[in-house]
Amino acid sequence: MLSRQQQQLWRLCRPLFLLRSITALWLGALLAFGLVAVGVGVAVAQEVKQPDFVLGPASASDQLSVYGTTDAWLVEPVFRAFVAQRPGLVLSYTEMSSLDLHARVLAESRAGKTADLVWSSAMGLQIKLVNDGYTQRVSLKRQAELPDWAHWRQEAFAISLEPVVTVYNKSHFGGAKVVPQNRAAMIEHLQTQTDLLGKVATYDIERSGLGYLLIANDDRRSPATWPLIRALAAAQARLQSSSSAMIRAVAEGRLALAYNVLGSYAEVVAEEQPDLGILYPQDYTLVISRLAVVPRAAERADLSVELLDYLLSDQGQKRLIQHSHFLPVLGASGQSSEFLLQAQAKQTNWEPIRVGPALLSYLDQSKKESLIRQWRKTLQGPR
């Protein structure tokens, strides 16, 4: 029971709590429909997330702030190596979801100051920042060596390559069960294996900018996309906003299979979880890039260029492979040979998503609303 004094205090504060709840619901709805993500001017009325890690001496005169969607534990060793060879620098890294990151950069840019570097797997949202004038041109040491599909307007740069895979639990697929090697086989498997009910997962495209990008590219590439989504719905697929969460759940046996997750994360987990299997679909394997941009409102664009030069150097690319399992955009010879060799070794049809204005078409509001309507309708089909 509350005391009389506590009851009076609650009556005074209750309208504020209600207002905060309504605001949160309103912003959540906007994010779900992608309005914030496509640049509608909405203030970010939420508590500002603090950096996940800060590297370097507290007394350093050079301060470099990075926002990213990559799990902090994956990139910390890479950034730590950069800071170690750069005396007098402190680097902070803040991990966010792609939609939260985009909204925060917009709001902070309009206020006059944001991160010095923004690195995100939601390629379309990064290109939109460029197209809408929120980024600036920079000159990188190895810029001329980048493949044409890996950069745009000297403002957006692919730092890594990551295949999009299906992960499965090996214990679940033991015995006579065959792991589906392509999307047509996966549809048939989902339709016939009742023990998969509630044990499969994929991205929720309304909560994940990357998830939406992948389905949009699947839709462009394959007529099997919507039959597959229908089969996932019939299997009572769980919708998630994080590759890491889906991969861990499959590795631990809580899920049997997850579609459209990041291969780099899966490779890292597979090293410690032998029950995790990784499938590179044989019909085609999408390959994304984590795009880096330097915001126009960045205070230390010069430090961002230093970091980008490091990440694209031979040393930086090797560390990304070693610690994050990201494939290099550039090899030692200046060619993306490592990427091509891995594709050939896995005997898959790898398709990098090109960096450029074509990505904006996925963010066209009418197209996006149409695809999301189809997504909802397909998910609500007969189970």
C-alpha positions in Angstrom: 0.0 0.0 0.0 1.2 3.5 -0.8 1.2 6.1 1.9 -1.0 9.2 1.6 2.1 11.3 0.7 3.1 8.8 -2.0 -0.5 8.7 -3.3 -0.5 12.5 -3.6 2.9 12.4 -5.4 1.6 9.8 -7.8 -1.5 11.9 -8.7 0.8 14.8 -9.5 3.2 12.8 -11.7 0.8 10.4 -13.4 0.0 12.8 -16.3 3.8 13.0 -17.0 4.1 9.2 -17.1 1.1 9.0 -19.4 2.5 11.7 -21.7 5.8 9.8 -21.9 4.1 6.5 -22.7 2.0 8.1 -25.5 5.1 9.8 -27.0 6.9 6.4 -27.0 4.0 4.7 -28.7 3.7 7.5 -31.3 7.5 7.2 -32.1 7.3 3.4 -32.2 4.5 3.6 -34.8 6.5 6.1 -36.9 9.5 3.8 -36.8 7.4 0.8 -37.7 6.1 2.5 -40.8 9.5 3.7 -41.8 8.6 7.4 -41.6 11.6 8.3 -39.4 13.8 6.1 -41.5 13.0 7.8 -44.8 13.7 11.3 -43.4 10.5 12.7 -42.0 11.5 15.4 -39.6 10.7 13.9 -36.2 12.7 14.7 -33.1 14.2 11.8 -31.3 12.4 12.0 -27.9 14.2 9.2 -26.2 17.1 8.8 -23.8 20.4 9.2 -25.6 22.3 5.9 -25.6 25.8 6.1 -24.1 28.9 4.6 -25.9 29.4 0.9 -25.7 33.1 1.4 -25.4 35.7 4.2 -25.2 39.3 3.5 -26.2 42.4 5.6 -25.6 43.5 7.9 -22.8 40.9 10.1 -21.2 43.2 13.1 -21.5 43.5 12.7 -25.3 43.1 15.9 -27.3 41.7 14.2 -30.4 38.1 12.8 -29.9 36.6 10.5 -32.5 32.9 9.4 -32.2 31.6 6.5 -34.2 28.0 5.3 -34.5 27.4 1.8 -35.9 25.1 -1.2 -36.2 27.9 -3.8 -35.8 27.9 -5.6 -32.5 30.4 -3.7 -30.3 32.2 -6.9 -29.2 33.0 -7.7 -32.9 34.6 -4.4 -33.8 36.3 -3.4 -30.5 39.5 -5.4 -31.3 39.7 -3.7 -34.7 39.3 -0.2 -33.3 41.6 -1.0 -30.4 44.4 -1.8 -32.9 43.7 1.5 -34.7 43.9 3.5 -31.5 47.1 1.7 -30.4 49.0 3.1 -33.4 47.4 6.6 -33.0 48.8 8.3 -29.9 46.7 11.1 -28.5 43.4 9.7 -29.8 40.3 8.6 -27.9 37.6 6.7 -29.9 34.1 6.1 -28.7 31.7 3.6 -30.3 27.9 3.5 -29.9 26.0 0.5 -31.2 22.4 1.0 -32.3 19.8 -0.6 -34.5 19.7 0.8 -38.0 16.5 2.7 -37.6 17.5 4.2 -34.3 20.9 5.2 -35.7 19.3 6.9 -38.7 16.9 8.8 -36.6 19.6 9.9 -34.2 21.9 11.2 -37.0 19.1 13.2 -38.5 18.0 14.8 -35.3 21.6 15.5 -34.2 22.6 16.8 -37.6 19.7 19.3 -37.5 20.9 20.4 -34.1 24.4 21.0 -35.5 26.5 18.1 -34.2 26.6 14.4 -34.6 29.0 11.5 -34.8 32.2 11.8 -36.8 31.6 8.5 -38.6 28.4 6.5 -39.2 28.8 2.9 -40.2 25.7 0.9 -40.9 24.5 -2.3 -42.6 21.2 -0.6 -43.7 22.7 0.4 -47.0 19.6 2.2 -48.3 19.4 4.5 -45.2 23.1 5.3 -45.6 22.6 6.3 -49.2 19.6 8.4 -48.2 21.8 10.4 -45.8 24.1 11.1 -48.8 21.3 11.9 -51.2 19.7 14.3 -48.7 22.8 16.3 -48.0 23.7 15.0 -44.5 27.2 13.7 -45.5 30.3 15.2 -46.9 32.8 14.2 -49.6 36.2 12.8 -48.4 39.3 11.6 -50.1 40.7 8.2 -49.1 44.1 6.7 -49.9 42.7 3.6 -51.7 39.6 5.2 -53.1 40.7 4.6 -56.7 41.1 0.9 -56.0 37.6 0.3 -54.7 35.3 -1.7 -57.1 32.7 0.5 -58.8 29.9 -1.1 -56.9 31.6 -0.4 -53.5 31.4 3.4 -53.3 29.3 6.4 -54.3 30.0 10.1 -54.8 33.1 10.0 -52.6 30.6 10.0 -49.7 29.6 6.4 -49.1 32.1 3.6 -48.8 31.8 -0.2 -48.5 34.3 -1.3 -45.8 33.4 -5.0 -45.8 31.4 -7.7 -47.6 29.1 -10.0 -45.8 27.0 -12.8 -47.4 23.5 -13.3 -46.2 22.9 -16.9 -45.1 20.6 -19.4 -43.6 21.7 -21.0 -40.3 20.4 -24.3 -38.9 20.9 -26.5 -35.9 22.8 -29.6 -36.9 21.2 -31.7 -34.1 17.8 -30.9 -35.5 18.9 -31.9 -39.0 20.5 -35.2 -37.9 19.8 -38.6 -39.4 18.0 -38.8 -42.7 16.9 -35.1 -42.7 18.4 -33.1 -45.5 19.3 -29.5 -45.1 17.5 -27.5 -47.9 20.2 -26.0 -50.2 18.1 -23.4 -52.0 14.9 -21.5 -51.5 12.7 -23.9 -53.5 13.9 -26.8 -51.3 13.4 -24.7 -48.2 9.7 -24.0 -49.1 9.1 -27.7 -49.5 10.9 -28.5 -46.3 8.9 -25.9 -44.3 5.6 -27.2 -45.8 6.3 -30.9 -44.9 8.2 -30.9 -41.6 5.7 -30.3 -38.8 8.4 -30.4 -36.2 9.6 -27.0 -37.4 6.4 -25.2 -36.1 7.6 -22.3 -34.0 11.2 -23.3 -34.5 12.1 -21.0 -37.4 12.9 -17.3 -37.6 13.6 -14.4 -39.9 13.9 -10.6 -39.8 11.0 -8.5 -39.0 11.2 -6.0 -41.9 9.1 -3.4 -40.0 11.7 -3.2 -37.2 14.9 -3.7 -39.1 16.2 -1.6 -41.9 18.5 -4.4 -43.0 15.7 -7.0 -42.9 13.6 -4.7 -45.2 16.6 -4.3 -47.6 17.1 -8.1 -47.8 13.4 -8.9 -48.5 13.3 -6.0 -51.1 16.3 -7.6 -52.9 14.8 -11.1 -52.6 11.6 -9.8 -54.1 13.6 -8.2 -57.0 15.7 -11.3 -57.5 13.4 -14.3 -57.1 9.8 -15.4 -57.7 10.2 -17.8 -54.7 10.3 -14.9 -52.2 6.6 -14.7 -51.3 6.0 -18.4 -51.4 8.9 -18.7 -49.0 7.5 -16.0 -46.7 4.1 -17.8 -46.8 5.8 -21.1 -45.8 7.7 -19.3 -43.0 4.4 -17.9 -41.8 2.7 -21.3 -41.9 5.6 -22.6 -39.8 4.8 -19.9 -37.3 8.2 -18.2 -37.8 9.4 -15.8 -35.1 10.2 -12.3 -36.3 13.3 -10.8 -34.9 15.3 -7.5 -35.4 18.7 -8.9 -34.7 20.9 -11.4 -36.6 22.9 -12.1 -33.5 19.8 -13.1 -31.5 18.5 -15.5 -34.2 21.9 -17.1 -34.7 22.4 -17.7 -31.0 18.9 -19.2 -30.6 19.7 -21.6 -33.5 23.1 -22.5 -32.1 21.6 -23.2 -28.7 18.8 -25.4 -30.1 16.0 -23.0 -29.2 15.4 -22.6 -32.9 16.0 -25.1 -35.7 16.5 -22.6 -38.6 16.8 -18.9 -39.4 16.5 -17.3 -42.8 18.4 -14.2 -44.1 21.0 -13.6 -41.3 24.5 -12.2 -41.6 27.1 -14.8 -42.4 29.9 -12.9 -40.6 28.1 -13.2 -37.3 27.3 -16.8 -38.0 30.9 -17.7 -38.7 32.0 -16.2 -35.4 29.4 -18.1 -33.4 30.1 -21.4 -35.3 33.7 -21.3 -34.0 32.4 -21.8 -30.4 29.1 -23.6 -31.1 29.7 -26.7 -33.2 25.9 -27.4 -33.5 25.5 -24.3 -35.7 25.4 -25.0 -39.4 25.7 -22.3 -42.1 24.1 -22.6 -45.5 25.0 -20.3 -48.4 21.9 -20.7 -50.7 22.9 -22.3 -54.0 20.3 -20.4 -56.1 21.9 -17.0 -55.0 23.5 -15.5 -52.0 23.0 -11.8 -51.4 26.0 -9.9 -50.2 25.7 -6.7 -48.2 28.3 -4.0 -47.4 28.5 -2.0 -44.2 28.6 1.5 -45.6 30.6 4.2 -43.9 29.7 7.9 -44.3 31.1 11.1 -42.7 28.3 13.4 -41.6 28.3 17.0 -42.7 27.8 17.9 -39.0 30.8 15.9 -37.9 33.3 17.9 -35.8 36.4 15.8 -36.7 36.0 14.6 -40.3 39.8 14.4 -40.5 39.9 11.7 -37.8 37.1 9.8 -39.7 39.3 9.8 -42.8 42.2 8.4 -40.7 40.0 5.6 -39.5 38.6 4.8 -42.9 42.1 4.7 -44.4 43.1 2.3 -41.7 40.0 0.0 -42.2 40.7 -0.1 -46.0 44.4 -0.7 -45.5 45.9 -4.2 -45.8 46.2 -4.3 -42.0 42.7 -3.1 -41.3 41.1 -5.5 -43.8 43.0 -8.4 -42.3 41.9 -7.5 -38.8 38.2 -7.3 -40.0 38.6 -10.8 -41.3 40.3 -12.1 -38.2 38.0 -10.5 -35.6 34.7 -10.0 -37.4 34.8 -12.5 -40.2 33.9 -9.7 -42.6 35.2 -10.3 -46.1 37.6 -7.7 -47.5 36.5 -5.2 -50.1 40.2 -4.8 -51.0 42.9 -7.4 -51.0 46.7 -6.8 -50.8 46.8 -6.3 -54.5 43.9 -3.8 -54.5 41.4 -6.3 -55.8 38.6 -8.0 -54.0 40.2 -11.4 -54.8 39.6 -12.9 -51.4 35.9 -12.3 -51.8 35.9 -14.0 -55.2 37.9 -16.9 -54.0 35.5 -17.5 -51.1 32.6 -17.4 -53.4 34.2 -19.9 -55.8 35.2 -22.2 -52.9 31.6 -22.3 -51.6 30.3 -22.8 -55.1 27.6 -20.3 -54.7 26.1 -17.5 -56.8 27.1 -14.5 -54.8 25.4 -11.2 -55.6 26.8 -8.0 -54.0 24.2 -5.3 -53.5 25.6 -2.3 -55.4 26.3 0.9 -53.5 24.5 3.8 -55.2 21.3 5.6 -55.9 19.4 2.5 -56.9 19.2 1.7 -53.2 16.9 4.8 -52.8 14.2 3.0 -54.8 13.7 0.6 -51.8 12.9 3.7 -49.6 10.4 5.2 -51.9 7.4 5.6 -49.6 4.8 4.2 -51.9 6.9 1.2 -52.8 7.9 0.6 -49.2 4.3 0.7 -48.0 3.3 -1.7 -50.8 5.9 -4.2 -49.9 5.1 -4.0 -46.2 1.4 -4.5 -47.0 2.3 -7.6 -49.0 4.5 -8.7 -46.1 1.7 -8.3 -43.6 -0.9 -10.0 -45.9 1.4 -13.0 -46.5 2.2 -13.4 -42.8 -1.5 -13.3 -42.0 -2.3 -16.1 -44.4 -3.5 -19.5 -43.4 -1.2 -21.3 -40.9 
